[in-house]
Amino acid sequence: MLKSLAIGACLMLLSACATTPTAPAKTPTAAAKLPAGCVGQTASRIPVKEGECAGFGSSYSHQDIENTGQLDAAKALAEMDPSVRVGR
């Protein structure tokens, strides 16, 4: 009896760990309100009010880089923004 109870508890823990929580829906409205050259979200954990700039410059998502079809990040960035120069 104790063995079957322990196995059942382990299976419940495994099934609880196997489920992934759903990500909250992202609202594109905040990004649409920002002026050009204004980054609305950065990797820092400093809170930023909606509609304010967290930083200045350009940001590209992984999906943006994947959509270029380039295999090299330097070529992908140069394709998206001609002002980006990569030197060695």
Buried (B, 14 or more C-beta within 10 A) or exposed (E): EEEEEEEEEEEEEEEEEEEEEEEEEEEEEBEEEBEEEBBBEEEEEEEBEEEEBBBEEEEBEEEEBEEBEBEEEEBBBBBBEEEEEEEE
